[in-house]
Amino acid sequence: MKNDLDAIRRLVGVVTKEQLRYIDCFVSSDLGLFMPMGGPCFYALTPEHTHPAYMFILNFTNQILVQIKENILPGRPGKVFALSPNVPHQELPLDSPPRYICALINKTFFEKHFRDYAGTKPAFYEGDFFDAGEGLALLFKRFMSEADSKLPGKKAVLAALGVEICHSLIRAMIKTPVVNSRMEERVEIGRVIEHIHTNLDDKLVVEDLAAIAHLSASHFARVFKKETGKAPMEYVNQLRLECAKKMLLAADRSITEIAVSCGFGSPSYLSSCFQKEYRMTPSEYRRMPVKSRKQSNL
């Protein structure tokens, strides 16, 4: 704990363990993420406190008020609040616990990476807001998960994630144009297809599949059809029918068991889909001679 507290203090300032009792802390050498869990950060409530690091707060709700001089700034959901090092400020107490993730980034580390873009130091941030950009919350989640692990290579992975988080924030701040990578989308669609194959018996809906790919439902549907030639649910139903055909040939399960195992939910729905696709019922397909199935490409 002492080593962790030393790392935290290099970013936060002279904070005590007691002041952080409601805060989950995830720290590497140059970056720390801090998330309130059921209560406030008592160091954050300290009037006119400062941090030696750059501070970025990703707000999930507006349940946070930060005072800088005479200005009181409420949180903006989906926006990132930026503050330069050594700016006096205070989080004001509210009735509801705050919901945000605070990133503190070593001053030298942040300015070094910022020079990759502008060749100069960052602007002076005194409560500026900017869009979080796609993927920042996911990067935070990956960093926290790795920090909580005891895996070999953890230190190196955290360092790499720290660099990625730093660049993600900088690109969002200076509004670097986002390059849509078709290859990245194809990888995400591949992940969705793997999920479909391994969870065919579960309830699958477009919105949940789109979330796996980190895409909006409408954009996901377009990309999925472009990659597979089928709409998402059309692809799912086709897989389920293929699954049902294989299980029907095994002849060791009832139609009801097959319907549930393949994700149809009921034998009547399986029968309806099967007849629509193959012009016969599942029972008729099961009784069909092998030679007839081959001649019909079934």
C-alpha positions as CSV (number, residue, x, y, z in Angstrom):
1,M,0.0,0.0,0.0
2,K,2.9,2.4,0.8
3,N,4.2,2.1,-2.8
4,D,0.7,2.7,-4.2
5,L,0.2,5.7,-2.0
6,D,3.6,7.1,-3.0
7,A,2.6,6.7,-6.7
8,I,-0.8,8.3,-6.0
9,R,0.8,11.3,-4.2
10,R,3.1,12.0,-7.2
11,L,0.0,12.6,-9.2
12,V,-2.6,13.8,-6.7
13,G,-0.6,15.7,-4.1
14,V,-0.3,15.2,-0.3
15,V,-3.3,13.0,0.1
16,T,-4.0,10.5,2.9
17,K,-5.4,7.0,2.7
18,E,-8.4,8.1,4.8
19,Q,-9.2,10.8,2.2
20,L,-9.4,8.1,-0.5
21,R,-11.6,5.6,1.4
22,Y,-14.4,5.9,-1.1
23,I,-12.2,6.0,-4.1
24,D,-11.0,3.1,-6.3
25,C,-7.4,4.0,-7.4
26,F,-5.6,2.5,-10.4
27,V,-2.1,3.8,-10.8
28,S,1.0,3.4,-13.0
29,S,4.2,5.5,-13.0
30,D,2.7,8.3,-15.1
31,L,-1.0,8.0,-15.0
32,G,-3.7,7.3,-12.4
33,L,-7.4,6.7,-12.7
34,F,-9.7,7.5,-9.7
35,M,-13.3,6.5,-9.5
36,P,-15.7,7.4,-6.6
37,M,-17.6,4.4,-5.2
38,G,-20.4,5.2,-2.9
39,G,-18.9,8.4,-1.5
40,P,-16.8,11.5,-2.3
41,C,-13.1,12.0,-2.5
42,F,-12.4,14.0,0.7
43,Y,-9.2,15.4,-0.8
44,A,-11.2,16.7,-3.7
45,L,-13.5,18.5,-1.3
46,T,-10.5,20.3,0.3
47,P,-10.8,24.1,-0.6
48,E,-8.1,25.5,-2.9
49,H,-6.3,22.2,-3.3
50,T,-4.0,21.5,-6.3
51,H,-2.5,18.6,-8.2
52,P,1.0,18.4,-9.7
53,A,-0.5,16.5,-12.6
54,Y,-2.9,17.4,-15.5
55,M,-6.4,16.4,-14.5
56,F,-9.1,15.1,-16.8
57,I,-12.6,14.2,-15.5
58,L,-14.9,12.0,-17.7
59,N,-18.4,12.8,-16.4
60,F,-21.1,10.2,-16.4
61,T,-23.8,12.5,-14.9
62,N,-24.0,16.2,-13.9
63,Q,-23.7,15.2,-10.2
64,I,-20.5,17.1,-9.7
65,L,-19.7,20.8,-9.1
66,V,-16.1,22.1,-9.3
67,Q,-15.3,25.6,-8.1
68,I,-12.3,27.5,-9.6
69,K,-11.9,30.9,-8.2
70,E,-15.4,32.4,-8.3
71,N,-16.6,30.1,-11.1
72,I,-18.7,27.0,-10.3
73,L,-18.8,24.4,-13.1
74,P,-21.3,21.5,-13.2
75,G,-20.4,18.3,-14.8
76,R,-21.4,17.6,-18.4
77,P,-22.2,13.9,-19.2
78,G,-20.0,12.6,-21.9
79,K,-17.7,15.5,-21.7
80,V,-14.2,15.7,-20.3
81,F,-13.2,18.5,-17.9
82,A,-9.6,19.6,-18.1
83,L,-7.4,21.3,-15.6
84,S,-3.7,22.2,-15.8
85,P,-1.3,21.4,-12.9
86,N,-1.3,23.5,-9.8
87,V,-4.6,25.3,-10.4
88,P,-6.4,25.7,-7.1
89,H,-9.9,24.2,-7.2
90,Q,-12.5,22.4,-5.0
91,E,-15.2,19.8,-5.7
92,L,-18.3,21.0,-3.9
93,P,-20.3,18.5,-1.8
94,L,-23.7,17.2,-3.1
95,D,-26.4,15.0,-1.8
96,S,-25.8,12.3,-4.4
97,P,-22.4,10.5,-4.8
98,P,-20.5,11.7,-7.8
99,R,-20.1,9.5,-10.8
100,Y,-17.0,10.1,-12.9
101,I,-13.5,8.8,-13.7
102,C,-10.7,11.2,-13.0
103,A,-7.5,10.8,-14.9
104,L,-4.3,12.4,-13.5
105,I,-1.4,12.4,-15.9
106,N,2.2,13.3,-15.0
107,K,3.0,16.8,-16.2
108,T,6.3,15.9,-18.0
109,F,4.8,12.8,-19.6
110,F,1.7,14.6,-20.9
111,E,3.6,17.6,-22.3
112,K,6.1,15.3,-24.0
113,H,3.3,13.5,-25.9
114,F,1.5,16.8,-26.6
115,R,4.6,18.0,-28.5
116,D,4.0,15.2,-31.0
117,Y,1.0,17.2,-32.3
118,A,1.8,20.9,-31.8
119,G,5.5,21.1,-31.1
120,T,4.7,23.2,-28.1
121,K,3.3,22.9,-24.6
122,P,-0.5,22.5,-24.1
123,A,-2.7,25.5,-23.5
124,F,-3.5,26.5,-20.0
125,Y,-6.7,24.6,-18.9
126,E,-8.8,26.1,-16.2
127,G,-12.0,24.1,-16.3
128,D,-12.2,23.6,-20.1
129,F,-14.6,21.0,-21.5
130,F,-14.2,18.9,-24.7
131,D,-15.8,15.8,-26.2
132,A,-14.5,12.6,-24.8
133,G,-14.1,11.0,-28.3
134,E,-14.8,7.4,-29.1
135,G,-13.1,4.7,-27.1
136,L,-11.9,6.7,-24.1
137,A,-14.2,5.0,-21.6
138,L,-13.1,1.6,-23.0
139,L,-9.5,2.6,-22.6
140,F,-10.1,3.6,-19.0
141,K,-11.8,0.2,-18.4
142,R,-8.9,-1.7,-19.8
143,F,-6.4,0.3,-17.7
144,M,-8.4,-0.3,-14.5
145,S,-8.8,-4.0,-15.3
146,E,-5.1,-4.4,-15.9
147,A,-4.2,-2.5,-12.8
148,D,-6.4,-4.8,-10.8
149,S,-4.8,-7.9,-12.2
150,K,-1.7,-9.8,-11.1
151,L,-0.7,-10.8,-14.6
152,P,2.9,-11.0,-15.8
153,G,3.8,-8.0,-17.9
154,K,1.3,-5.8,-16.0
155,K,3.7,-2.9,-15.6
156,A,4.5,-2.9,-19.4
157,V,0.8,-3.1,-20.4
158,L,-0.1,-0.3,-18.0
159,A,2.6,1.9,-19.5
160,A,1.4,1.2,-23.0
161,L,-2.2,1.9,-22.0
162,G,-1.1,5.1,-20.3
163,V,0.4,6.3,-23.6
164,E,-2.7,5.3,-25.5
165,I,-5.0,7.2,-23.0
166,C,-2.7,10.2,-23.2
167,H,-2.9,10.4,-27.0
168,S,-6.7,9.7,-27.0
169,L,-7.2,12.7,-24.7
170,I,-4.9,14.9,-26.7
171,R,-6.5,14.0,-30.0
172,A,-10.0,14.7,-28.5
173,M,-8.8,18.1,-27.1
174,I,-7.3,19.4,-30.3
175,K,-10.0,17.8,-32.4
176,T,-7.8,15.6,-34.6
177,P,-9.9,14.2,-37.5
178,V,-10.9,10.6,-36.8
179,V,-9.9,8.2,-39.6
180,N,-12.5,5.5,-39.9
181,S,-10.6,2.3,-40.4
182,R,-12.4,-0.4,-42.4
183,M,-10.0,-3.0,-41.1
184,E,-10.9,-2.0,-37.5
185,E,-14.6,-2.4,-38.3
186,R,-13.9,-5.8,-39.8
187,V,-12.2,-7.0,-36.7
188,E,-15.1,-5.8,-34.6
189,I,-17.6,-7.6,-36.8
190,G,-15.4,-10.7,-36.5
191,R,-15.8,-10.4,-32.7
192,V,-19.5,-10.1,-33.1
193,I,-19.7,-13.2,-35.3
194,E,-17.7,-15.2,-32.8
195,H,-20.1,-14.0,-30.1
196,I,-23.1,-15.1,-32.2
197,H,-21.6,-18.6,-32.8
198,T,-20.9,-19.1,-29.1
199,N,-24.2,-17.7,-27.8
200,L,-26.6,-18.9,-30.4
201,D,-29.1,-20.2,-27.7
202,D,-29.2,-16.8,-26.0
203,K,-31.4,-13.8,-26.8
204,L,-29.6,-11.9,-29.5
205,V,-30.7,-8.4,-30.5
206,V,-29.1,-5.8,-32.8
207,E,-28.5,-3.2,-30.1
208,D,-26.5,-5.7,-28.0
209,L,-24.4,-6.9,-30.9
210,A,-23.7,-3.3,-31.9
211,A,-22.5,-2.6,-28.4
212,I,-20.0,-5.4,-28.7
213,A,-18.6,-3.8,-31.9
214,H,-18.6,-0.3,-30.2
215,L,-20.8,1.0,-33.0
216,S,-24.2,2.6,-33.2
217,A,-27.0,0.1,-34.1
218,S,-27.6,1.7,-37.5
219,H,-23.9,1.9,-38.5
220,F,-23.3,-1.6,-37.2
221,A,-26.2,-3.0,-39.3
222,R,-24.7,-1.4,-42.4
223,V,-21.2,-2.6,-41.8
224,F,-22.4,-6.1,-40.8
225,K,-24.4,-6.5,-44.1
226,K,-21.4,-5.2,-46.1
227,E,-19.1,-7.8,-44.5
228,T,-21.4,-10.8,-44.5
229,G,-24.0,-10.1,-47.2
230,K,-26.8,-10.5,-44.6
231,A,-28.5,-8.3,-42.1
232,P,-27.5,-9.1,-38.5
233,M,-30.7,-11.0,-37.5
234,E,-31.0,-12.6,-40.9
235,Y,-27.4,-14.0,-40.3
236,V,-28.4,-15.1,-36.8
237,N,-31.6,-16.9,-38.0
238,Q,-29.6,-18.6,-40.8
239,L,-27.1,-19.9,-38.3
240,R,-29.9,-21.2,-36.0
241,L,-31.5,-23.0,-38.9
242,E,-28.2,-24.6,-39.9
243,C,-27.8,-25.6,-36.2
244,A,-31.3,-27.1,-36.1
245,K,-30.7,-29.1,-39.4
246,K,-27.6,-30.7,-37.9
247,M,-29.4,-31.6,-34.6
248,L,-32.4,-32.9,-36.5
249,L,-30.1,-35.4,-38.4
250,A,-28.7,-36.6,-35.1
251,A,-32.2,-37.8,-34.2
252,D,-31.5,-38.0,-30.5
253,R,-33.4,-34.9,-29.4
254,S,-36.9,-33.8,-29.5
255,I,-38.1,-30.8,-31.6
256,T,-38.6,-28.8,-28.5
257,E,-35.1,-29.5,-27.2
258,I,-33.7,-28.5,-30.6
259,A,-35.7,-25.3,-30.7
260,V,-34.4,-24.2,-27.3
261,S,-30.8,-25.3,-28.0
262,C,-30.7,-23.3,-31.3
263,G,-32.2,-20.2,-29.8
264,F,-35.7,-20.4,-31.3
265,G,-37.3,-20.5,-27.9
266,S,-40.3,-22.7,-29.0
267,P,-41.0,-25.5,-31.4
268,S,-43.7,-23.5,-33.1
269,Y,-41.3,-20.7,-33.9
270,L,-38.6,-23.2,-35.2
271,S,-41.3,-24.8,-37.4
272,S,-42.4,-21.4,-38.8
273,C,-38.8,-20.4,-39.7
274,F,-38.0,-23.8,-41.0
275,Q,-41.0,-24.0,-43.3
276,K,-40.4,-20.4,-44.6
277,E,-36.8,-21.3,-45.5
278,Y,-37.0,-24.9,-46.6
279,R,-40.7,-25.4,-47.5
280,M,-41.1,-28.3,-45.0
281,T,-41.4,-28.8,-41.3
282,P,-38.5,-29.9,-39.1
283,S,-40.2,-33.4,-38.7
284,E,-40.5,-33.8,-42.5
285,Y,-36.8,-32.9,-42.8
286,R,-35.9,-35.4,-40.2
287,R,-37.8,-38.2,-42.1
288,M,-36.4,-37.2,-45.5
289,P,-34.1,-39.8,-47.0
290,V,-30.4,-38.9,-47.3
291,K,-30.5,-39.1,-51.1
292,S,-33.4,-36.7,-51.3
293,R,-31.6,-34.2,-49.0
294,K,-28.5,-34.3,-51.2
295,Q,-30.6,-33.8,-54.4
296,S,-32.3,-30.9,-52.8
297,N,-29.1,-29.4,-51.5
298,L,-30.4,-29.6,-47.9
